[in-house]
Amino acid sequence: MRKTTKKDEELVAMAQQVAQDYYDEIHHCVGCALRSKSGVIYVGINMDGIHSICAEQVAISTATVAKDTDFATIVSVGVHKDGSTQIITPCGTCRQFFVEYAPNIEVITSDGVFSLQELLPQAYQIHNR
């Protein structure tokens, strides 16, 4: 774990903004901001419904379409009914998604910045890739 930096705090602010911009009272709302090692920032929101997709997966997919797949840092922010935000840790599905598509990513949490290995030790590995 490491402490957050000014660049990390800027990423948090972007995730908060996208989460608040797309918040509605009916659906669970998460915003995400992802910085690639090239310095480009990609954002995503979750699409909550019968077949949901997480904000983290949207951001990584968007970066992948842009062929910018060397990821540095990601943060997820949830929105409460009163409009306030909170940094949240990625769900287990997203952590496994990171193992497959962003194995060297760092994840900003409310307690600091963690490597994926710290958040998901002994992760399931697909050995034939």
C-alpha positions as CSV (number, residue, x, y, z in Angstrom):
1,M,0.0,0.0,0.0
2,R,1.1,3.5,-0.7
3,K,-0.4,6.9,0.2
4,T,-2.4,8.9,-2.3
5,T,-0.8,11.6,-4.4
6,K,-2.1,14.7,-6.0
7,K,-2.6,12.8,-9.3
8,D,-4.6,10.2,-7.4
9,E,-6.8,12.9,-5.8
10,E,-7.4,14.3,-9.3
11,L,-8.5,10.9,-10.5
12,V,-10.9,10.6,-7.5
13,A,-12.4,14.0,-8.3
14,M,-13.0,12.9,-11.9
15,A,-14.7,9.7,-10.7
16,Q,-16.9,11.7,-8.3
17,Q,-17.9,14.1,-11.0
18,V,-18.9,11.4,-13.5
19,A,-20.8,9.5,-10.8
20,Q,-22.7,12.6,-9.8
21,D,-23.4,13.6,-13.4
22,Y,-25.1,10.3,-14.2
23,Y,-26.7,9.7,-10.8
24,D,-30.4,8.8,-10.7
25,E,-32.4,7.8,-7.7
26,I,-33.6,4.5,-9.1
27,H,-30.3,2.8,-9.9
28,H,-27.2,2.0,-7.9
29,C,-24.6,4.4,-9.2
30,V,-20.9,4.0,-9.5
31,G,-18.4,6.2,-11.4
32,C,-14.9,5.2,-12.3
33,A,-11.8,7.0,-13.5
34,L,-8.8,5.1,-14.9
35,R,-5.4,6.6,-15.8
36,S,-3.3,4.8,-18.3
37,K,0.5,5.0,-18.1
38,S,0.4,7.3,-21.1
39,G,-1.5,9.8,-18.8
40,V,-4.8,9.6,-20.6
41,I,-7.8,9.3,-18.3
42,Y,-10.9,7.2,-19.2
43,V,-14.1,7.3,-17.2
44,G,-17.0,4.9,-16.9
45,I,-20.3,4.5,-15.1
46,N,-22.1,1.3,-14.2
47,M,-25.2,0.3,-16.1
48,D,-27.5,-1.2,-13.5
49,G,-30.2,-3.5,-14.7
50,I,-31.0,-7.1,-15.3
51,H,-27.7,-7.5,-17.1
52,S,-25.4,-5.0,-15.4
53,I,-21.9,-3.9,-16.2
54,C,-19.6,-2.3,-13.7
55,A,-18.1,1.2,-14.2
56,E,-14.6,-0.3,-14.0
57,Q,-15.2,-2.7,-16.9
58,V,-16.6,0.2,-19.0
59,A,-13.5,2.3,-18.4
60,I,-11.1,-0.5,-19.2
61,S,-13.1,-1.4,-22.3
62,T,-13.1,2.2,-23.5
63,A,-9.3,2.4,-23.0
64,T,-8.9,-0.9,-24.8
65,V,-10.8,0.3,-27.8
66,A,-8.4,3.3,-27.8
67,K,-5.5,0.8,-27.8
68,D,-4.3,2.3,-24.6
69,T,-3.9,-0.9,-22.4
70,D,-1.0,-0.1,-20.1
71,F,-3.0,0.9,-17.1
72,A,-1.6,2.8,-14.0
73,T,-4.4,3.6,-11.5
74,I,-8.1,3.2,-11.1
75,V,-10.7,4.5,-8.6
76,S,-14.4,3.8,-8.1
77,V,-16.8,6.1,-6.4
78,G,-20.4,5.4,-5.3
79,V,-23.1,8.0,-4.9
80,H,-25.4,8.0,-1.9
81,K,-29.1,9.1,-2.1
82,D,-28.2,12.5,-0.6
83,G,-25.8,13.1,-3.5
84,S,-22.6,12.6,-1.5
85,T,-19.9,10.3,-2.8
86,Q,-17.7,7.7,-1.3
87,I,-14.6,5.9,-2.6
88,I,-15.5,2.2,-2.9
89,T,-13.4,-0.9,-3.6
90,P,-14.1,-2.8,-6.8
91,C,-16.3,-5.9,-6.5
92,G,-14.9,-9.4,-6.8
93,T,-15.9,-9.7,-10.5
94,C,-14.0,-6.5,-11.3
95,R,-11.0,-7.6,-9.3
96,Q,-10.9,-10.8,-11.5
97,F,-11.5,-8.7,-14.6
98,F,-8.3,-6.7,-13.6
99,V,-6.3,-9.9,-13.2
100,E,-7.2,-10.7,-16.9
101,Y,-7.0,-7.2,-18.4
102,A,-5.0,-5.0,-16.1
103,P,-2.8,-7.1,-13.9
104,N,-0.4,-4.3,-13.0
105,I,-3.0,-1.7,-12.0
106,E,-3.1,0.1,-8.7
107,V,-6.4,0.6,-7.0
108,I,-7.2,3.8,-5.0
109,T,-9.3,3.0,-1.9
110,S,-10.3,5.1,1.1
111,D,-7.3,3.5,3.0
112,G,-4.6,4.2,0.4
113,V,-3.5,2.8,-3.0
114,F,-3.1,-0.9,-3.3
115,S,-1.6,-3.2,-5.9
116,L,-4.0,-5.7,-7.4
117,Q,-2.0,-8.5,-5.7
118,E,-2.7,-6.8,-2.4
119,L,-6.4,-6.7,-3.1
120,L,-6.7,-10.1,-4.6
121,P,-4.0,-12.4,-3.3
122,Q,-3.8,-15.8,-4.9
123,A,-6.2,-14.8,-7.7
124,Y,-7.5,-17.4,-10.1
125,Q,-5.2,-17.4,-13.1
126,I,-6.1,-18.6,-16.6
127,H,-3.0,-20.7,-17.4
128,N,-3.6,-21.2,-21.1
129,R,-3.2,-17.5,-22.0
